Each structure stands twice: as C-alpha cells, then as structure tokens.
Amino acid sequence: MNLVSVNNIIQLAALASVVDGHASDQEKNLIVEMGSDLLNTPQEQVRKILDRCIETFENQGFANHSEAALHSGLDALRSLDPSQKHLAFYICEKVIYQDGIESGEIEFIQQLDQLDRTAFS
C-alpha cells in the first residue's frame, strides 16, 4: 500500500477518534496497533501520522464541526480503492467501539459512508 493511502486511512481513523470531542489513549493505541498490522506500516510511523492528524483536527475544532470533519473524511476517501475504503471503515468502527460509543460517532461514520457512496458512484 502506498504512503498516501496509509496516510488517508490513518486520517480517517483519527477523525473517528476525535469526533466525540477528544481522542482517548485507548483509541490512539488501537489505531497504532491496527495501522501497523493491517497497513504493514511501522508503529512509529503510524503514531507520527496519527499524532499530526489529531493535533490538526483538534486545532480546527472538528469535534464541534461535523460538517468540516465529513468533508475532510470525504477528501481522505477520494484516493482509496474499494478494498482500502473497506479497511478504513473497519478500523473506524473498531475505534468508535473501543471506549464506548459517544454522541455523534456512529452518525459520523454512517454519514461519511453515505457521502462516499453518492459522491463516488
């Protein structure tokens, strides 16, 4: 998998982790583990990408602006092929369930999936 796809999948997982207001340590650790295992990417590299994404999303207030988060997620999905999208949504769902479902998390993933289906079909 190329670096752009790895970055985009981790970006989507980071969005899923911050959409409830903050990324928990449990969510971050899960993303690093899954990213390393499923994307064949060293944990240090996954952590670096993840930390950068989370910092950017928190600074931009994506937890409070779901529309901006959805647009960012849609941009990340744009370059992924169908199997990579499936993997990205799989990781996002695991992240959402990691520390209990918070308000807006499931809705975010459902809306992102729906936008992806309409925008790229």
C-alpha positions as a Markdown table, in Angstrom:
| # | Residue | x | y | z |
|---|---|---|---|---|
| 1 | Met | 0.0 | 0.0 | 0.0 |
| 2 | Asn | 1.4 | 3.4 | -0.9 |
| 3 | Leu | 2.1 | 6.1 | 1.7 |
| 4 | Val | -0.8 | 8.3 | 0.5 |
| 5 | Ser | -3.3 | 5.5 | 1.2 |
| 6 | Val | -1.8 | 4.8 | 4.6 |
| 7 | Asn | -2.0 | 8.5 | 5.5 |
| 8 | Asn | -5.6 | 8.7 | 4.4 |
| 9 | Ile | -6.7 | 5.6 | 6.3 |
| 10 | Ile | -5.0 | 6.8 | 9.4 |
| 11 | Gln | -6.5 | 10.2 | 8.9 |
| 12 | Leu | -10.0 | 8.6 | 8.8 |
| 13 | Ala | -9.3 | 6.7 | 12.0 |
| 14 | Ala | -8.1 | 9.9 | 13.6 |
| 15 | Leu | -11.3 | 11.6 | 12.6 |
| 16 | Ala | -13.3 | 8.8 | 14.2 |
| 17 | Ser | -11.3 | 9.2 | 17.4 |
| 18 | Val | -11.8 | 13.0 | 17.7 |
| 19 | Val | -15.4 | 13.3 | 16.6 |
| 20 | Asp | -16.7 | 12.7 | 20.1 |
| 21 | Gly | -14.6 | 15.6 | 21.5 |
| 22 | His | -11.2 | 14.0 | 22.1 |
| 23 | Ala | -9.1 | 11.1 | 21.2 |
| 24 | Ser | -8.6 | 8.7 | 24.1 |
| 25 | Asp | -5.4 | 6.8 | 24.7 |
| 26 | Gln | -7.3 | 3.6 | 24.1 |
| 27 | Glu | -8.4 | 4.8 | 20.7 |
| 28 | Lys | -4.9 | 6.0 | 19.8 |
| 29 | Asn | -3.2 | 2.8 | 20.8 |
| 30 | Leu | -5.8 | 0.8 | 18.9 |
| 31 | Ile | -5.2 | 2.9 | 15.7 |
| 32 | Val | -1.4 | 2.4 | 16.1 |
| 33 | Glu | -1.8 | -1.4 | 16.5 |
| 34 | Met | -4.3 | -1.9 | 13.7 |
| 35 | Gly | -2.5 | 0.5 | 11.4 |
| 36 | Ser | 0.8 | -1.3 | 11.9 |
| 37 | Asp | -0.8 | -4.8 | 11.5 |
| 38 | Leu | -3.3 | -4.1 | 8.7 |
| 39 | Leu | -1.3 | -1.5 | 6.8 |
| 40 | Asn | 2.1 | -3.1 | 7.1 |
| 41 | Thr | 3.5 | 0.1 | 8.5 |
| 42 | Pro | 5.9 | 0.5 | 11.4 |
| 43 | Gln | 4.1 | 1.6 | 14.7 |
| 44 | Glu | 6.4 | 4.6 | 15.0 |
| 45 | Gln | 5.3 | 5.9 | 11.6 |
| 46 | Val | 1.6 | 5.2 | 12.3 |
| 47 | Arg | 1.9 | 7.1 | 15.6 |
| 48 | Lys | 3.6 | 10.1 | 14.0 |
| 49 | Ile | 0.9 | 10.4 | 11.3 |
| 50 | Leu | -1.8 | 9.9 | 13.9 |
| 51 | Asp | -0.5 | 12.5 | 16.3 |
| 52 | Arg | -0.2 | 15.0 | 13.5 |
| 53 | Cys | -3.7 | 14.3 | 12.3 |
| 54 | Ile | -5.3 | 14.5 | 15.8 |
| 55 | Glu | -3.5 | 17.8 | 16.6 |
| 56 | Thr | -4.7 | 19.3 | 13.3 |
| 57 | Phe | -8.3 | 18.1 | 13.8 |
| 58 | Glu | -8.4 | 19.3 | 17.4 |
| 59 | Asn | -6.9 | 22.7 | 16.4 |
| 60 | Gln | -9.5 | 23.0 | 13.7 |
| 61 | Gly | -12.3 | 22.1 | 16.0 |
| 62 | Phe | -13.6 | 19.1 | 14.0 |
| 63 | Ala | -15.2 | 17.6 | 17.1 |
| 64 | Asn | -17.6 | 20.6 | 17.2 |
| 65 | His | -18.0 | 20.9 | 13.4 |
| 66 | Ser | -19.1 | 17.6 | 12.0 |
| 67 | Glu | -19.6 | 19.1 | 8.5 |
| 68 | Ala | -16.0 | 20.1 | 8.3 |
| 69 | Ala | -15.0 | 16.6 | 9.6 |
| 70 | Leu | -17.2 | 15.0 | 7.0 |
| 71 | His | -15.6 | 17.0 | 4.2 |
| 72 | Ser | -12.1 | 16.1 | 5.5 |
| 73 | Gly | -13.1 | 12.4 | 5.7 |
| 74 | Leu | -14.5 | 12.5 | 2.2 |
| 75 | Asp | -11.3 | 14.0 | 0.9 |
| 76 | Ala | -9.3 | 11.2 | 2.5 |
| 77 | Leu | -11.6 | 8.6 | 1.0 |
| 78 | Arg | -11.3 | 10.0 | -2.5 |
| 79 | Ser | -8.0 | 8.4 | -3.3 |
| 80 | Leu | -8.7 | 5.0 | -1.8 |
| 81 | Asp | -9.8 | 2.0 | -3.8 |
| 82 | Pro | -12.8 | -0.1 | -2.6 |
| 83 | Ser | -10.8 | -2.6 | -0.6 |
| 84 | Gln | -8.9 | 0.3 | 1.1 |
| 85 | Lys | -12.1 | 2.1 | 1.9 |
| 86 | His | -13.5 | -1.1 | 3.4 |
| 87 | Leu | -10.4 | -1.4 | 5.6 |
| 88 | Ala | -10.6 | 2.3 | 6.6 |
| 89 | Phe | -14.3 | 1.9 | 7.7 |
| 90 | Tyr | -13.4 | -1.3 | 9.6 |
| 91 | Ile | -10.7 | 0.5 | 11.6 |
| 92 | Cys | -13.0 | 3.4 | 12.2 |
| 93 | Glu | -15.7 | 1.2 | 13.6 |
| 94 | Lys | -13.3 | -0.5 | 15.9 |
| 95 | Val | -12.1 | 2.9 | 17.1 |
| 96 | Ile | -15.6 | 4.0 | 17.8 |
| 97 | Tyr | -16.4 | 1.0 | 19.9 |
| 98 | Gln | -13.1 | 1.0 | 21.7 |
| 99 | Asp | -14.0 | 3.2 | 24.7 |
| 100 | Gly | -17.8 | 3.2 | 24.4 |
| 101 | Ile | -19.9 | 4.9 | 21.8 |
| 102 | Glu | -20.2 | 8.7 | 22.4 |
| 103 | Ser | -22.7 | 11.1 | 20.8 |
| 104 | Gly | -22.2 | 11.6 | 17.1 |
| 105 | Glu | -19.7 | 8.8 | 16.5 |
| 106 | Ile | -21.9 | 6.3 | 14.8 |
| 107 | Glu | -23.7 | 9.1 | 12.9 |
| 108 | Phe | -20.4 | 10.4 | 11.6 |
| 109 | Ile | -19.4 | 7.1 | 10.1 |
| 110 | Gln | -22.8 | 6.5 | 8.6 |
| 111 | Gln | -22.9 | 9.9 | 7.1 |
| 112 | Leu | -19.4 | 9.5 | 5.7 |
| 113 | Asp | -20.3 | 6.2 | 4.2 |
| 114 | Gln | -23.4 | 7.6 | 2.6 |
| 115 | Leu | -21.5 | 10.6 | 1.2 |
| 116 | Asp | -18.8 | 8.3 | -0.2 |
| 117 | Arg | -21.5 | 6.2 | -1.9 |
| 118 | Thr | -23.2 | 9.2 | -3.5 |
| 119 | Ala | -20.0 | 11.2 | -4.3 |
| 120 | Phe | -18.1 | 8.4 | -6.0 |
| 121 | Ser | -20.7 | 6.2 | -7.6 |
